[in-house]
Amino acid sequence: MNSAILITYDKEDSINEALGLCDAAGYQIVHTITQNFLKKPKYGIS
């Protein structure tokens, strides 16, 4: 099983959906990072 770090919005519905998608794809989440703004260039993720 592949492992991953999950970066998602800080909303329970978003977290649960992302966890479900990762599980369906065969990924084991080793750490979860939540942020309010995922599309700010200074964070380097989008």
Backbone as XML, in Angstrom:
<?xml version="1.0"?>
<chain id="A" units="angstrom">
  <residue number="1" name="MET">
    <atom name="N" x="0.840" y="-1.181" z="0.000"/>
    <atom name="CA" x="0.000" y="0.000" z="0.000"/>
    <atom name="C" x="0.886" y="1.247" z="0.000"/>
  </residue>
  <residue number="2" name="ASN">
    <atom name="N" x="0.559" y="2.199" z="-0.839"/>
    <atom name="CA" x="1.275" y="3.472" z="-0.898"/>
    <atom name="C" x="0.885" y="4.350" z="0.279"/>
  </residue>
  <residue number="3" name="SER">
    <atom name="N" x="1.790" y="5.205" z="0.700"/>
    <atom name="CA" x="1.479" y="6.147" z="1.773"/>
    <atom name="C" x="1.492" y="7.563" z="1.209"/>
  </residue>
  <residue number="4" name="ALA">
    <atom name="N" x="0.773" y="8.460" z="1.893"/>
    <atom name="CA" x="0.658" y="9.833" z="1.406"/>
    <atom name="C" x="0.427" y="10.789" z="2.561"/>
  </residue>
  <residue number="5" name="ILE">
    <atom name="N" x="0.759" y="12.045" z="2.313"/>
    <atom name="CA" x="0.411" y="13.136" z="3.220"/>
    <atom name="C" x="-0.771" y="13.850" z="2.581"/>
  </residue>
  <residue number="6" name="LEU">
    <atom name="N" x="-1.846" y="13.987" z="3.320"/>
    <atom name="CA" x="-3.067" y="14.610" z="2.812"/>
    <atom name="C" x="-3.076" y="16.090" z="3.183"/>
  </residue>
  <residue number="7" name="ILE">
    <atom name="N" x="-3.244" y="16.947" z="2.178"/>
    <atom name="CA" x="-3.365" y="18.390" z="2.393"/>
    <atom name="C" x="-4.741" y="18.788" z="1.882"/>
  </residue>
  <residue number="8" name="THR">
    <atom name="N" x="-5.575" y="19.315" z="2.768"/>
    <atom name="CA" x="-6.950" y="19.615" z="2.404"/>
    <atom name="C" x="-7.455" y="20.820" z="3.175"/>
  </residue>
  <residue number="9" name="TYR">
    <atom name="N" x="-8.670" y="21.232" z="2.841"/>
    <atom name="CA" x="-9.309" y="22.337" z="3.546"/>
    <atom name="C" x="-9.651" y="21.934" z="4.972"/>
  </residue>
  <residue number="10" name="ASP">
    <atom name="N" x="-9.789" y="22.913" z="5.840"/>
    <atom name="CA" x="-10.094" y="22.674" z="7.247"/>
    <atom name="C" x="-11.607" y="22.614" z="7.471"/>
  </residue>
  <residue number="11" name="LYS">
    <atom name="N" x="-12.268" y="21.727" z="6.730"/>
    <atom name="CA" x="-13.710" y="21.504" z="6.871"/>
    <atom name="C" x="-13.928" y="20.004" z="6.963"/>
  </residue>
  <residue number="12" name="GLU">
    <atom name="N" x="-14.758" y="19.594" z="7.900"/>
    <atom name="CA" x="-14.942" y="18.165" z="8.160"/>
    <atom name="C" x="-15.386" y="17.408" z="6.916"/>
  </residue>
  <residue number="13" name="ASP">
    <atom name="N" x="-16.314" y="17.982" z="6.135"/>
    <atom name="CA" x="-16.783" y="17.305" z="4.922"/>
    <atom name="C" x="-15.652" y="17.118" z="3.909"/>
  </residue>
  <residue number="14" name="SER">
    <atom name="N" x="-14.827" y="18.131" z="3.749"/>
    <atom name="CA" x="-13.700" y="18.038" z="2.812"/>
    <atom name="C" x="-12.685" y="16.998" z="3.261"/>
  </residue>
  <residue number="15" name="ILE">
    <atom name="N" x="-12.411" y="16.970" z="4.554"/>
    <atom name="CA" x="-11.462" y="15.994" z="5.099"/>
    <atom name="C" x="-11.974" y="14.582" z="4.883"/>
  </residue>
  <residue number="16" name="ASN">
    <atom name="N" x="-13.251" y="14.348" z="5.204"/>
    <atom name="CA" x="-13.825" y="13.009" z="5.050"/>
    <atom name="C" x="-13.850" y="12.569" z="3.591"/>
  </residue>
  <residue number="17" name="GLU">
    <atom name="N" x="-14.181" y="13.484" z="2.685"/>
    <atom name="CA" x="-14.191" y="13.146" z="1.263"/>
    <atom name="C" x="-12.787" y="12.801" z="0.773"/>
  </residue>
  <residue number="18" name="ALA">
    <atom name="N" x="-11.808" y="13.604" z="1.159"/>
    <atom name="CA" x="-10.430" y="13.355" z="0.739"/>
    <atom name="C" x="-9.915" y="12.032" z="1.297"/>
  </residue>
  <residue number="19" name="LEU">
    <atom name="N" x="-10.232" y="11.743" z="2.551"/>
    <atom name="CA" x="-9.818" y="10.466" z="3.144"/>
    <atom name="C" x="-10.447" y="9.289" z="2.406"/>
  </residue>
  <residue number="20" name="GLY">
    <atom name="N" x="-11.718" y="9.420" z="2.048"/>
    <atom name="CA" x="-12.397" y="8.364" z="1.306"/>
    <atom name="C" x="-11.792" y="8.138" z="-0.070"/>
  </residue>
  <residue number="21" name="LEU">
    <atom name="N" x="-11.451" y="9.224" z="-0.757"/>
    <atom name="CA" x="-10.828" y="9.106" z="-2.077"/>
    <atom name="C" x="-9.454" y="8.454" z="-1.986"/>
  </residue>
  <residue number="22" name="CYS">
    <atom name="N" x="-8.693" y="8.828" z="-0.969"/>
    <atom name="CA" x="-7.367" y="8.226" z="-0.779"/>
    <atom name="C" x="-7.488" y="6.738" z="-0.475"/>
  </residue>
  <residue number="23" name="ASP">
    <atom name="N" x="-8.433" y="6.392" z="0.357"/>
    <atom name="CA" x="-8.652" y="4.988" z="0.704"/>
    <atom name="C" x="-9.059" y="4.183" z="-0.530"/>
  </residue>
  <residue number="24" name="ALA">
    <atom name="N" x="-9.960" y="4.742" z="-1.334"/>
    <atom name="CA" x="-10.410" y="4.055" z="-2.548"/>
    <atom name="C" x="-9.268" y="3.869" z="-3.546"/>
  </residue>
  <residue number="25" name="ALA">
    <atom name="N" x="-8.315" y="4.795" z="-3.542"/>
    <atom name="CA" x="-7.176" y="4.707" z="-4.458"/>
    <atom name="C" x="-6.050" y="3.840" z="-3.899"/>
  </residue>
  <residue number="26" name="GLY">
    <atom name="N" x="-6.208" y="3.360" z="-2.665"/>
    <atom name="CA" x="-5.209" y="2.467" z="-2.088"/>
    <atom name="C" x="-4.078" y="3.166" z="-1.360"/>
  </residue>
  <residue number="27" name="TYR">
    <atom name="N" x="-4.315" y="4.378" z="-0.891"/>
    <atom name="CA" x="-3.292" y="5.119" z="-0.153"/>
    <atom name="C" x="-3.566" y="5.089" z="1.342"/>
  </residue>
  <residue number="28" name="GLN">
    <atom name="N" x="-2.511" y="4.947" z="2.117"/>
    <atom name="CA" x="-2.588" y="5.034" z="3.567"/>
    <atom name="C" x="-2.107" y="6.430" z="3.955"/>
  </residue>
  <residue number="29" name="ILE">
    <atom name="N" x="-2.949" y="7.196" z="4.625"/>
    <atom name="CA" x="-2.594" y="8.556" z="5.027"/>
    <atom name="C" x="-1.723" y="8.489" z="6.271"/>
  </residue>
  <residue number="30" name="VAL">
    <atom name="N" x="-0.523" y="9.054" z="6.179"/>
    <atom name="CA" x="0.397" y="9.045" z="7.321"/>
    <atom name="C" x="0.349" y="10.355" z="8.096"/>
  </residue>
  <residue number="31" name="HIS">
    <atom name="N" x="-0.149" y="11.420" z="7.455"/>
    <atom name="CA" x="-0.264" y="12.713" z="8.131"/>
    <atom name="C" x="-1.279" y="13.561" z="7.369"/>
  </residue>
  <residue number="32" name="THR">
    <atom name="N" x="-2.071" y="14.335" z="8.095"/>
    <atom name="CA" x="-3.049" y="15.223" z="7.472"/>
    <atom name="C" x="-2.729" y="16.667" z="7.833"/>
  </residue>
  <residue number="33" name="ILE">
    <atom name="N" x="-2.667" y="17.516" z="6.827"/>
    <atom name="CA" x="-2.443" y="18.946" z="7.011"/>
    <atom name="C" x="-3.695" y="19.660" z="6.520"/>
  </residue>
  <residue number="34" name="THR">
    <atom name="N" x="-4.253" y="20.529" z="7.365"/>
    <atom name="CA" x="-5.423" y="21.293" z="6.950"/>
    <atom name="C" x="-5.061" y="22.767" z="6.886"/>
  </residue>
  <residue number="35" name="GLN">
    <atom name="N" x="-5.580" y="23.431" z="5.853"/>
    <atom name="CA" x="-5.330" y="24.853" z="5.656"/>
    <atom name="C" x="-6.604" y="25.519" z="5.174"/>
  </residue>
  <residue number="36" name="ASN">
    <atom name="N" x="-6.753" y="26.785" z="5.493"/>
    <atom name="CA" x="-7.909" y="27.537" z="5.013"/>
    <atom name="C" x="-7.733" y="27.982" z="3.571"/>
  </residue>
  <residue number="37" name="PHE">
    <atom name="N" x="-6.508" y="28.252" z="3.151"/>
    <atom name="CA" x="-6.246" y="28.745" z="1.806"/>
    <atom name="C" x="-5.239" y="27.828" z="1.124"/>
  </residue>
  <residue number="38" name="LEU">
    <atom name="N" x="-5.718" y="27.042" z="0.167"/>
    <atom name="CA" x="-4.831" y="26.113" z="-0.532"/>
    <atom name="C" x="-4.276" y="26.699" z="-1.823"/>
  </residue>
  <residue number="39" name="LYS">
    <atom name="N" x="-4.824" y="27.790" z="-2.309"/>
    <atom name="CA" x="-4.417" y="28.301" z="-3.619"/>
    <atom name="C" x="-3.530" y="29.532" z="-3.534"/>
  </residue>
  <residue number="40" name="LYS">
    <atom name="N" x="-2.915" y="29.779" z="-2.412"/>
    <atom name="CA" x="-1.988" y="30.907" z="-2.303"/>
    <atom name="C" x="-0.609" y="30.461" z="-2.779"/>
  </residue>
  <residue number="41" name="PRO">
    <atom name="N" x="-0.015" y="31.175" z="-3.732"/>
    <atom name="CA" x="1.265" y="30.764" z="-4.314"/>
    <atom name="C" x="2.399" y="30.608" z="-3.305"/>
  </residue>
  <residue number="42" name="LYS">
    <atom name="N" x="2.371" y="31.354" z="-2.212"/>
    <atom name="CA" x="3.495" y="31.272" z="-1.281"/>
    <atom name="C" x="3.578" y="29.919" z="-0.573"/>
  </residue>
  <residue number="43" name="TYR">
    <atom name="N" x="2.482" y="29.134" z="-0.577"/>
    <atom name="CA" x="2.505" y="27.812" z="0.042"/>
    <atom name="C" x="3.039" y="26.746" z="-0.906"/>
  </residue>
  <residue number="44" name="GLY">
    <atom name="N" x="3.052" y="27.035" z="-2.200"/>
    <atom name="CA" x="3.595" y="26.100" z="-3.171"/>
    <atom name="C" x="2.679" y="24.943" z="-3.513"/>
  </residue>
  <residue number="45" name="ILE">
    <atom name="N" x="1.408" y="25.037" z="-3.128"/>
    <atom name="CA" x="0.453" y="23.985" z="-3.468"/>
    <atom name="C" x="-0.799" y="24.627" z="-4.038"/>
  </residue>
  <residue number="46" name="SER">
    <atom name="N" x="-1.489" y="23.886" z="-4.876"/>
    <atom name="CA" x="-2.757" y="24.392" z="-5.396"/>
    <atom name="C" x="-3.593" y="23.249" z="-5.911"/>
  </residue>
</chain>
